[in-house]
Amino acid sequence: TKIDERGGQHPVWDDEFRFQVADTGEQKRLLKVSVFTKEHKIDDLIGEAEVDVASTLSKGEFDDWVKLTRNGRDVGEVYLEMTFYSAV
């Protein structure tokens, strides 16, 4: 996403991404989310999450908070909205 320059501890990202999803036959389908701070010299990882999108592919929607972790500790949450549109 773009950087929320004045986001502080409560940044807001409102970007849309479109991905093609191939049928791999796998039961578990993961979307990895990583959140970084933008520092002067280096970007620093805040936290990460993995979301199984298999239910989104069958139900068509996902709309919920996802916990971010770093080194096994909870470090916050990010709100995700996903919509799946079948090309067939």
C-alpha positions as CSV (number, residue, x, y, z in Angstrom):
1,T,0.0,0.0,0.0
2,K,0.9,3.6,0.0
3,I,2.5,5.1,3.2
4,D,0.1,6.8,5.6
5,E,2.5,9.7,6.3
6,R,0.5,11.0,9.3
7,G,-0.9,7.7,10.5
8,G,1.0,7.5,13.8
9,Q,-0.3,4.7,15.9
10,H,-3.6,4.6,13.9
11,P,-2.7,4.5,10.2
12,V,-5.4,4.0,7.6
13,W,-4.8,2.2,4.3
14,D,-7.6,2.1,1.8
15,D,-6.0,0.4,-1.3
16,E,-7.5,-2.1,-3.6
17,F,-5.5,-5.1,-5.0
18,R,-6.6,-7.7,-7.5
19,F,-5.0,-11.1,-7.7
20,Q,-5.6,-14.0,-10.0
21,V,-6.1,-17.2,-7.9
22,A,-5.1,-20.5,-9.5
23,D,-6.7,-23.7,-8.5
24,T,-3.9,-25.7,-6.9
25,G,-6.0,-28.4,-5.4
26,E,-4.6,-27.4,-1.9
27,Q,-7.0,-27.4,1.0
28,K,-5.2,-24.5,2.8
29,R,-4.7,-21.3,0.8
30,L,-2.7,-18.5,2.6
31,L,-2.5,-14.8,2.2
32,K,0.5,-13.4,4.1
33,V,0.1,-9.8,5.4
34,S,3.2,-7.8,6.6
35,V,3.0,-4.4,8.1
36,F,6.1,-2.1,8.2
37,T,7.0,1.3,9.6
38,K,8.7,3.7,7.2
39,E,11.8,5.0,8.9
40,H,14.5,7.3,7.5
41,K,17.1,4.7,6.8
42,I,15.3,1.3,7.0
43,D,11.8,-0.1,7.0
44,D,11.1,-1.9,10.3
45,L,8.6,-4.8,10.5
46,I,5.8,-4.2,12.9
47,G,4.0,-7.5,12.5
48,E,2.7,-10.3,10.2
49,A,-0.3,-12.4,9.8
50,E,-1.4,-15.3,7.6
51,V,-5.1,-15.6,6.5
52,D,-6.5,-18.8,5.1
53,V,-8.5,-17.6,2.1
54,A,-10.1,-21.0,1.3
55,S,-13.4,-19.9,3.0
56,T,-13.3,-16.6,1.2
57,L,-13.0,-18.5,-2.1
58,S,-16.1,-20.6,-1.3
59,K,-18.2,-17.9,0.5
60,G,-17.1,-15.0,-1.7
61,E,-16.3,-12.5,1.2
62,F,-14.0,-11.9,4.2
63,D,-14.5,-8.9,6.4
64,D,-12.8,-9.0,9.8
65,W,-9.9,-8.0,12.0
66,V,-6.7,-10.0,11.7
67,K,-4.2,-10.2,14.6
68,L,-0.6,-9.2,13.8
69,T,2.2,-11.0,15.5
70,R,6.0,-10.6,15.8
71,N,8.3,-13.1,17.4
72,G,5.3,-14.9,18.8
73,R,3.8,-11.8,20.5
74,D,0.5,-10.0,19.5
75,V,1.4,-6.5,18.3
76,G,-1.9,-5.2,16.9
77,E,-4.6,-5.9,14.4
78,V,-5.3,-5.0,10.8
79,Y,-8.8,-4.9,9.2
80,L,-9.1,-6.8,5.9
81,E,-12.0,-6.9,3.5
82,M,-11.7,-9.4,0.7
83,T,-14.2,-10.3,-2.1
84,F,-13.7,-13.2,-4.5
85,Y,-15.2,-13.1,-8.0
86,S,-15.1,-16.2,-10.0
87,A,-13.8,-15.8,-13.6
88,V,-15.9,-18.9,-14.7
